[in-house]
Amino acid sequence: MLFIAQWDAFFWPLVATSSPDHTLVQVAIARNMEFERANFGRLFSSVTIASIVAIIPFLFLQRYYIRTIVNTGMR
């Protein structure tokens, strides 16, 4: 759950980092949008890459997540 809370953190990284090299994925994606128009190609590609980066470790470690859930239910 801590991972989800930190993943959703948006305001603090926006305030704390001044360099574009140190921004989080959420802040970088939000910077792709403008007030009156949005470049949807760039927006969708950045969201896809950010999702793939989060999904790949889950797929490799899925066995351990399932094992932990099953063992928790047996106690």
N, C-alpha and C positions, 0 to 999 in steps of 0.2 A: 504494500500500500504506500510505502514511503516513495517508491519509484513513481507512482502515479501522481502523488502530490507534488513531487519535484518536477515532473514532466509538465504539469499544468502551470507551474510557476511562470508567470509572464512579466508581471510588473517589476519585481526586484531585478531581474537581469536587464530589463530595459533601462532602469535607473542606474544600476551599478556599473555597467560597462559603457565606456565611451568609444572604444575602438570597434570598428566593424569586424575585425578579425576575431574578437572574443565573444561575439553574440551567440545566443542559443538559437536552435532551429526555429522555435516559435517566433522569436523576434525577427529573424531573417525572412521568414515567410510573411509576416505582417508588413514588413517593409516593401514587399512586392506589390502591395495594394496601394492605390492612390485614392483620393477623395472622390473624384468624378468618374474615373474609369479604372479598370484593372486589366492587366495583361494575363488573361486566363491561361494561356499556354505556359508561361513561366510559373504561375501560381500552382497549376496542377502538377507540373513536373517537379517542383520543389516539395510539394506535399507527398507525391509518390516516392521520391527518394527518401524523405524523412520517415515515411511509413516502412519502407523496405529495411532501413537501418534498424528500426525497432523490431521488425518481424523476424529477421534472420537469426539473431541470438535466441529468440523464443523457439524457433523451429529446431535448432540444434539442442537446446536444453529442455525441450518439451517432455522428454522421458522423465526428467527429474521433477518437473512440476506435477505431472500426473502421479508419480510415485509418492510425493509428499502429500498430495490431497488424499490419496487412497489410504496411506498410513495414518493420517490424522483422523479419518473417519473410523478406523478400527480400534482406536483407543477407548 
